Amino acid sequence: MLSLFQQIFTYANVTFMLKGLGMTVAIAVLATIISMFFGTLLALIRTYASGKFKWTASLVAAYTEFFRCTPNLLWILWIYFTVKGNKIAVSVFAISLFTSAVMAEIFRGGLNAIPKGQFEAAQSQGFTFLQTLWYIVLPQTYKKVIPALLSQVITIIKDTSFLKMVDVTEFMRNCAVVMGSIYDVRGMLMLFAFEAICYFTVCFTLSCVVRAYQKTIVTA
């Protein structure tokens, strides 16, 4: 058993797999930032668009419902075979395209939780609509959605494993390369355990950091 462990977890293999984990985290971070930006924009449009721009709210609603009701893997494969370019950039785009719809619903829930009276109070103090959003509404919205946002970020990290299907050098793909040289079920189980521990470590650490940050906001 020990020799099998040493055969699998050589310095070269571990370095190779952890390099893939670094790529997984990098892709997840980029996709999260892009998805938060567009998710916020979509949520604002769907919540506050009115008058001659009311049609944009319907368009955003169609976008969010369409993507939320279809699998992320489907869009990763679709984008990969239809959009030419750098694999990493295409992967980030594919994940962001799907996740922006989910983020939009998270932020919309936060926006709807803000009392309408705050707009009237801000207006009475001379704030414009955009200033009210930037200085008053959005900061409160982000605080309210932290738990849901954390859950979605963890989902993004785990969903990067789908990129193995399109040969992006992320964690699961690199682990699969190492697994290709293993012909023992026990060795495969060891590698599966290693993958689980790595994902758990990243996601649990993120969870602890965000919860600690949330506590500082509450006590501030």
FIGULUM-568282 format. One record per residue (C-alpha): x, y, z; residue in one letter. Coordinates in pm, 1 decimal, padded with zeros to 6 digits. Layout:
<marmars>
{{X, Y, Z}, A};
...
</marmars>
This chain:
<marmars>
{{00000.0, 00000.0, 00000.0}, M};
{{00279.4, 00239.6, 00091.9}, L};
{{00467.7, 00167.7, -00229.9}, S};
{{00150.0, 00227.4, -00428.8}, L};
{{00101.3, 00560.5, -00251.8}, F};
{{00460.3, 00659.1, -00326.9}, Q};
{{00416.7, 00554.9, -00689.5}, Q};
{{00112.6, 00779.5, -00733.4}, I};
{{00207.0, 01079.8, -00525.0}, F};
{{00550.8, 01149.5, -00660.7}, T};
{{00678.8, 01506.4, -00655.3}, Y};
{{00618.8, 01538.1, -01030.3}, A};
{{00261.0, 01405.4, -01009.3}, N};
{{00163.2, 01618.4, -00711.5}, V};
{{00315.1, 01929.6, -00868.3}, T};
{{00133.2, 01857.9, -01193.3}, F};
{{-00202.1, 01811.7, -01017.0}, M};
{{-00160.8, 02118.5, -00795.0}, L};
{{-00075.6, 02323.1, -01103.2}, K};
{{-00416.3, 02218.8, -01234.0}, G};
{{-00571.6, 02322.8, -00902.5}, L};
{{-00413.2, 02664.8, -00942.6}, G};
{{-00568.9, 02690.3, -01288.1}, M};
{{-00905.3, 02586.9, -01141.5}, T};
{{-00888.6, 02865.3, -00882.6}, V};
{{-00776.8, 03121.9, -01142.4}, A};
{{-01063.3, 03034.9, -01377.3}, I};
{{-01311.8, 03042.3, -01088.4}, A};
{{-01189.7, 03384.5, -00971.2}, V};
{{-01212.0, 03536.7, -01319.8}, L};
{{-01555.0, 03383.6, -01382.1}, A};
{{-01679.4, 03507.5, -01043.3}, T};
{{-01567.3, 03866.3, -01105.4}, I};
{{-01717.6, 03876.3, -01454.8}, I};
{{-02040.0, 03707.4, -01341.3}, S};
{{-02081.6, 03945.6, -01047.0}, M};
{{-02042.8, 04247.1, -01275.1}, F};
{{-02289.5, 04129.2, -01538.2}, F};
{{-02517.8, 03970.5, -01277.9}, G};
{{-02545.6, 04306.3, -01101.2}, T};
{{-02613.8, 04484.2, -01429.6}, L};
{{-02881.4, 04232.4, -01531.0}, L};
{{-03044.7, 04249.4, -01188.4}, A};
{{-03058.4, 04629.5, -01199.0}, L};
{{-03214.4, 04626.3, -01545.2}, I};
{{-03475.5, 04367.2, -01452.2}, R};
{{-03563.0, 04543.2, -01126.4}, T};
{{-03565.2, 04908.7, -01228.0}, Y};
{{-03615.7, 04927.9, -01605.7}, A};
{{-03936.6, 05117.5, -01684.9}, S};
{{-04104.6, 05328.1, -01947.5}, G};
{{-03961.9, 05290.8, -02296.1}, K};
{{-03687.6, 05064.0, -02156.9}, F};
{{-03931.2, 04818.4, -02002.6}, K};
{{-03863.6, 04571.9, -02284.3}, W};
{{-03505.2, 04530.4, -02157.4}, T};
{{-03642.4, 04383.7, -01832.3}, A};
{{-03830.8, 04120.8, -02033.5}, S};
{{-03517.6, 04044.4, -02234.0}, L};
{{-03313.0, 03998.9, -01915.7}, V};
{{-03585.9, 03778.3, -01766.3}, A};
{{-03576.3, 03556.0, -02076.1}, A};
{{-03195.2, 03535.3, -02058.4}, Y};
{{-03183.5, 03444.0, -01689.6}, T};
{{-03460.6, 03185.3, -01709.6}, E};
{{-03316.5, 03025.6, -02022.2}, F};
{{-02968.5, 02980.1, -01878.0}, F};
{{-03082.6, 02884.4, -01529.1}, R};
{{-03296.0, 02605.4, -01675.1}, C};
{{-03019.9, 02449.3, -01885.7}, T};
{{-02701.7, 02266.0, -01773.9}, P};
{{-02373.4, 02452.2, -01740.1}, N};
{{-02190.5, 02165.6, -01914.5}, L};
{{-02409.6, 02212.5, -02221.4}, L};
{{-02291.7, 02574.1, -02259.7}, W};
{{-01928.8, 02487.1, -02197.4}, I};
{{-01943.5, 02234.7, -02481.9}, L};
{{-02146.2, 02467.5, -02705.7}, W};
{{-01911.0, 02763.5, -02660.1}, I};
{{-01602.4, 02545.3, -02694.9}, Y};
{{-01710.1, 02415.6, -03036.5}, F};
{{-01846.5, 02745.8, -03169.4}, T};
{{-01610.0, 03013.3, -03036.8}, V};
{{-01249.0, 03005.9, -03147.3}, K};
{{-00974.5, 03141.2, -02923.6}, G};
{{-00762.0, 03074.4, -02619.3}, N};
{{-00897.4, 02775.3, -02426.0}, K};
{{-00880.7, 02951.1, -02090.7}, I};
{{-01051.4, 03267.3, -02216.5}, A};
{{-01323.5, 03063.7, -02388.3}, V};
{{-01374.3, 02857.6, -02071.4}, S};
{{-01409.2, 03167.4, -01853.6}, V};
{{-01654.5, 03312.5, -02104.2}, F};
{{-01863.9, 02994.6, -02109.6}, A};
{{-01884.6, 02968.7, -01730.5}, I};
{{-01955.4, 03342.8, -01695.8}, S};
{{-02231.3, 03329.7, -01955.7}, L};
{{-02415.8, 03071.2, -01748.1}, F};
{{-02328.5, 03201.6, -01401.6}, T};
{{-02425.3, 03562.1, -01479.0}, S};
{{-02786.1, 03445.6, -01503.6}, A};
{{-02766.6, 03281.7, -01160.3}, V};
{{-02592.2, 03584.8, -01010.0}, M};
{{-02860.8, 03810.7, -01157.7}, A};
{{-03129.9, 03628.5, -00960.6}, E};
{{-02922.9, 03639.8, -00642.2}, I};
{{-02871.5, 04014.9, -00671.7}, F};
{{-03232.3, 04073.8, -00774.9}, R};
{{-03342.9, 03908.0, -00452.0}, G};
{{-03113.3, 04143.1, -00260.7}, G};
{{-03241.9, 04449.2, -00447.3}, L};
{{-03602.8, 04355.8, -00377.0}, N};
{{-03520.4, 04334.7, -00004.8}, A};
{{-03420.0, 04703.3, 00004.8}, I};
{{-03712.0, 04921.7, 00129.0}, P};
{{-03843.1, 05154.6, -00140.2}, K};
{{-03847.1, 05435.0, 00113.1}, G};
{{-03469.1, 05456.0, 00089.4}, Q};
{{-03498.7, 05596.6, -00261.1}, F};
{{-03734.1, 05867.7, -00135.8}, E};
{{-03503.3, 05946.9, 00156.3}, A};
{{-03200.8, 05966.5, -00075.1}, A};
{{-03391.0, 06184.8, -00320.3}, Q};
{{-03483.1, 06424.7, -00041.7}, S};
{{-03110.4, 06459.8, 00031.9}, Q};
{{-03034.2, 06549.6, -00328.9}, G};
{{-02908.5, 06209.9, -00448.2}, F};
{{-02968.5, 06115.8, -00810.4}, T};
{{-03099.1, 05768.7, -00895.5}, F};
{{-02752.3, 05643.7, -00991.3}, L};
{{-02595.9, 05791.1, -00678.1}, Q};
{{-02862.8, 05621.1, -00467.3}, T};
{{-02780.7, 05288.5, -00629.0}, L};
{{-02405.3, 05329.0, -00592.1}, W};
{{-02383.3, 05469.1, -00238.8}, Y};
{{-02690.4, 05325.2, -00067.7}, I};
{{-02865.5, 05037.6, -00246.2}, V};
{{-02582.4, 04825.7, -00388.0}, L};
{{-02369.2, 04816.3, -00068.7}, P};
{{-02670.7, 04691.6, 00127.4}, Q};
{{-02758.8, 04445.3, -00146.8}, T};
{{-02413.7, 04286.6, -00147.4}, Y};
{{-02423.5, 04246.7, 00230.4}, K};
{{-02762.0, 04075.7, 00216.1}, K};
{{-02663.6, 03823.7, -00051.3}, V};
{{-02328.0, 03714.7, 00094.4}, I};
{{-02450.0, 03362.6, 00193.6}, P};
{{-02611.3, 03296.5, -00145.8}, A};
{{-02311.8, 03448.4, -00322.2}, L};
{{-02071.9, 03224.0, -00129.1}, L};
{{-02275.3, 02919.9, -00225.2}, S};
{{-02261.3, 03016.2, -00591.4}, Q};
{{-01885.8, 03082.2, -00585.5}, V};
{{-01831.1, 02734.5, -00440.7}, I};
{{-02050.0, 02597.8, -00719.2}, T};
{{-01834.4, 02779.3, -00975.6}, I};
{{-01520.4, 02620.5, -00830.4}, I};
{{-01674.7, 02275.1, -00855.0}, K};
{{-01819.4, 02341.4, -01201.8}, D};
{{-01472.2, 02407.6, -01340.2}, T};
{{-01436.9, 02027.3, -01333.7}, S};
{{-01660.7, 02024.5, -01643.9}, F};
{{-01371.9, 02181.9, -01833.8}, L};
{{-01203.8, 01842.6, -01826.1}, K};
{{-01445.1, 01754.8, -02109.6}, M};
{{-01280.7, 02013.8, -02335.9}, V};
{{-00921.6, 01933.7, -02229.5}, D};
{{-00854.0, 02249.4, -02029.6}, V};
{{-00560.7, 02188.4, -01795.5}, T};
{{-00758.2, 02232.8, -01473.1}, E};
{{-00744.6, 02014.7, -01162.8}, F};
{{-00971.2, 01724.9, -01266.9}, M};
{{-00809.9, 01696.7, -01609.4}, R};
{{-00458.8, 01683.8, -01464.6}, N};
{{-00570.4, 01426.8, -01207.3}, C};
{{-00719.9, 01221.0, -01490.6}, A};
{{-00383.3, 01227.7, -01668.8}, V};
{{-00214.1, 01089.5, -01356.9}, V};
{{-00490.9, 00832.0, -01317.1}, M};
{{-00417.2, 00706.3, -01667.2}, G};
{{-00100.5, 00544.3, -01533.9}, S};
{{-00276.4, 00370.7, -01243.6}, I};
{{-00396.8, 00013.0, -01290.2}, Y};
{{-00499.6, -00056.8, -00932.0}, D};
{{-00843.0, 00022.1, -00787.3}, V};
{{-00686.1, 00115.1, -00455.1}, R};
{{-00467.2, 00369.3, -00630.6}, G};
{{-00767.1, 00520.5, -00806.1}, M};
{{-00949.7, 00549.9, -00473.7}, L};
{{-00646.0, 00724.3, -00325.5}, M};
{{-00649.2, 00971.7, -00611.4}, L};
{{-01024.6, 01030.5, -00574.5}, F};
{{-00967.0, 01096.9, -00203.7}, A};
{{-00690.9, 01344.4, -00290.9}, F};
{{-00923.2, 01527.3, -00530.2}, E};
{{-01198.1, 01543.6, -00267.6}, A};
{{-00957.1, 01675.4, -00002.6}, I};
{{-00826.9, 01947.2, -00236.8}, C};
{{-01174.6, 02064.9, -00336.6}, Y};
{{-01288.0, 02057.3, 00025.9}, F};
{{-00983.0, 02253.6, 00141.7}, T};
{{-01032.3, 02529.5, -00115.6}, V};
{{-01408.6, 02558.4, -00067.2}, C};
{{-01404.9, 02529.5, 00312.8}, F};
{{-01126.4, 02787.5, 00340.5}, T};
{{-01325.9, 03025.1, 00122.2}, L};
{{-01633.7, 02960.3, 00334.6}, S};
{{-01445.2, 03038.8, 00657.7}, C};
{{-01296.2, 03359.5, 00514.7}, V};
{{-01634.3, 03487.2, 00392.3}, V};
{{-01807.3, 03400.2, 00719.8}, R};
{{-01536.8, 03581.5, 00915.9}, A};
{{-01579.9, 03883.6, 00688.5}, Y};
{{-01956.2, 03868.8, 00734.8}, Q};
{{-01913.6, 03874.0, 01113.6}, K};
{{-01694.6, 04183.7, 01093.2}, T};
{{-01968.8, 04356.1, 00891.6}, I};
{{-02235.9, 04264.9, 01145.6}, V};
{{-02029.8, 04379.9, 01445.4}, T};
{{-01903.7, 04696.3, 01272.2}, A};
</marmars>
